[in-house]
Amino acid sequence: MATAYVHPVILYNATPPPDTGEALSHLFRHVTEFWEQKGEYVGFGAQKVLDHGGAIDVSLDNPWADVRDFLALQGFPDEHKFLVFLVDWDRPFNIGWGGNPIGLVGDSALRQLVSTGTPEAEWDDWKAVGLVAHEIGHVLGYGHSTEPVPCVMWAWWEIDNHVPQDQPSVLAVAGAPLECPNPES
């Protein structure tokens, strides 16, 4: 079983981050359980909240390199892995972006997660686990699959349309595939 220790970080500039309460702890438990079922151990460290002071251009479709550079300036060693919630970053087609060693989650996903009122809320269980599990997959080195079937690493996973509201998330069960079947392979 591979092991990855992930540092959760909330980065903000002008807009203060929301109070996450127990929502992120609940989310991290579910994501850890999911990856354990796949033979990967993911441990989450203590959450950090940092003001990036404008060092990250949140108008970019992909501010991943800015985030990497900012974290390096904070003195984090290169071998660390991160799950970054980036306040004020929301793009029409990107609610998350990932690559080893950083998974990014956009502002609307973070605010939706923590505004639901309870850690057991529908958005947390149905969608956030899938989104964060996907981004952690990139942190662990998994690439995208190209087949549009319910699997964690599908390239164009649509968070609002992926899971029927009356069924448990395919991403939160032991049988959910990491990679989609690819008929060309």
Secondary structure, DSSP 8 states (H G I E B T S, - for coil): -EEEEEEEEEEESSS-----TTHHHHHHHHHHHHHHHTTEEEEE---EEEE-TT-S-TTSS--HHHHHHHHHHTT--TT-EEEEEETT---SS-SEEEETTEEEEEHHHHHHHHHSSSTT-HHIIIIIHHHHHHHHHHHTT---B-S-SS-TTBTT--TTTSS-TTS--GGGSTT--SS---TT-
